[in-house]
């Protein structure tokens, strides 16, 4: 399960959208800021749109709690901070990182055919 959450962050940060898409069930749902994205392909398309190379940063996830809901389903809550590049640099002359968003991931995952995948994610900012 931790690999699923880490993969979400690292695949997005590195622009590995083929790998990112495989983290989701075929009928997965994402809720964020009143919008809903349904299906792993639509989730990927949306994320590619909002995470072009110049907008990519680093996700830091912590305080993750898992609860088994059944034999093949788990609930998970994680806090996150997203760091974006700061071209002006601040303390670092060649650019640094600034925390630009924070919130919580509220997930439902399923073990589909022996592989844990995200079935639903609520991104609370």
C-alpha positions as CSV (number, residue, x, y, z in Angstrom):
1,X,0.0,0.0,0.0
2,X,2.8,2.4,0.8
3,X,4.3,1.7,-2.7
4,X,0.9,2.7,-4.2
5,X,1.0,6.1,-2.4
6,X,4.7,6.7,-3.2
7,X,4.2,5.7,-6.8
8,X,1.4,8.3,-7.2
9,X,3.8,11.0,-6.1
10,X,7.0,9.9,-7.8
11,X,5.3,9.0,-11.1
12,X,3.6,12.4,-11.2
13,X,6.7,14.3,-10.2
14,X,8.8,12.5,-12.9
15,X,6.1,12.7,-15.6
16,X,5.7,8.9,-15.9
17,X,2.1,8.9,-16.9
18,X,2.0,5.4,-18.2
19,X,3.0,4.1,-14.8
20,X,0.7,6.6,-13.1
21,X,-2.3,5.4,-15.0
22,X,-1.7,1.8,-13.9
23,X,-2.1,2.8,-10.2
24,X,-5.8,3.2,-10.7
25,X,-8.7,0.7,-11.2
26,X,-10.4,1.0,-14.5
27,X,-13.4,2.7,-12.9
28,X,-11.5,4.9,-10.4
29,X,-12.8,8.3,-9.3
30,X,-11.0,11.4,-8.2
31,X,-12.8,14.3,-6.4
32,X,-10.9,17.6,-6.1
33,X,-12.2,21.2,-5.6
34,X,-15.8,20.2,-6.7
35,X,-14.7,18.5,-9.9
36,X,-14.9,14.7,-10.5
37,X,-12.7,12.7,-12.8
38,X,-13.9,9.2,-13.6
39,X,-11.9,6.3,-15.1
40,X,-8.2,5.8,-15.1
41,X,-7.7,7.2,-18.6
42,X,-9.6,10.4,-17.7
43,X,-7.7,10.8,-14.5
44,X,-4.4,10.4,-16.4
45,X,-5.5,13.0,-19.1
46,X,-6.5,15.5,-16.4
47,X,-3.2,15.0,-14.5
48,X,-1.1,15.4,-17.7
49,X,-3.0,18.6,-18.3
50,X,-2.3,20.1,-14.9
51,X,1.2,18.7,-14.5
52,X,3.1,19.7,-17.7
53,X,6.9,19.7,-17.3
54,X,7.2,23.3,-16.2
55,X,4.5,22.8,-13.4
56,X,5.9,19.6,-12.0
57,X,7.3,19.7,-8.5
58,X,7.7,17.3,-5.5
59,X,5.0,15.7,-3.4
60,X,5.8,15.0,0.2
61,X,3.3,12.6,1.9
62,X,3.2,11.8,5.6
63,X,1.0,10.8,8.5
64,X,-0.4,7.9,6.5
65,X,-3.0,5.7,8.2
66,X,-4.4,2.5,6.7
67,X,-7.6,0.7,7.8
68,X,-8.6,-2.6,6.2
69,X,-12.3,-2.4,5.3
70,X,-12.6,-5.9,4.1
71,X,-10.4,-8.6,2.7
72,X,-9.9,-6.8,-0.6
73,X,-10.5,-3.1,0.4
74,X,-8.6,-0.5,2.4
75,X,-9.2,3.0,3.5
76,X,-6.2,5.3,3.7
77,X,-5.7,8.9,4.8
78,X,-2.5,10.9,4.2
79,X,-1.4,14.5,4.6
80,X,0.6,16.0,1.7
81,X,2.6,19.1,0.8
82,X,3.4,19.9,-2.8
83,X,6.6,21.9,-3.5
84,X,6.8,23.9,-6.7
85,X,10.0,25.3,-8.2
86,X,10.8,28.9,-7.4
87,X,12.8,30.3,-10.3
88,X,13.8,33.4,-8.3
89,X,15.6,31.2,-5.9
90,X,15.1,32.7,-2.5
91,X,18.0,31.3,-0.5
92,X,19.3,29.4,-3.4
93,X,20.8,31.4,-6.4
94,X,19.8,28.9,-9.1
95,X,16.2,28.3,-7.9
96,X,14.7,26.5,-5.0
97,X,11.4,25.0,-3.9
98,X,8.4,26.5,-2.2
99,X,5.5,24.8,-0.6
100,X,2.6,25.7,-2.9
101,X,-0.2,23.4,-1.8
102,X,-1.1,21.2,1.1
103,X,-3.9,19.1,2.1
104,X,-5.1,15.5,2.6
105,X,-5.6,12.5,0.4
106,X,-8.6,10.3,1.5
107,X,-8.3,7.1,-0.5
108,X,-10.1,3.9,-1.0
109,X,-8.0,1.1,-2.5
110,X,-8.8,-2.3,-3.7
111,X,-6.7,-5.4,-4.3
112,X,-7.8,-6.2,-7.8
113,X,-6.4,-9.5,-9.0
114,X,-3.6,-9.4,-6.4
115,X,-2.5,-5.9,-7.1
116,X,-3.5,-2.9,-4.9
117,X,-4.9,0.0,-6.9
118,X,-6.5,3.3,-6.1
119,X,-10.3,3.1,-6.6
120,X,-11.2,6.5,-5.2
121,X,-9.3,9.6,-4.1
122,X,-10.6,12.7,-2.5
123,X,-8.0,15.5,-2.6
124,X,-8.9,18.0,0.2
125,X,-6.9,21.2,0.0
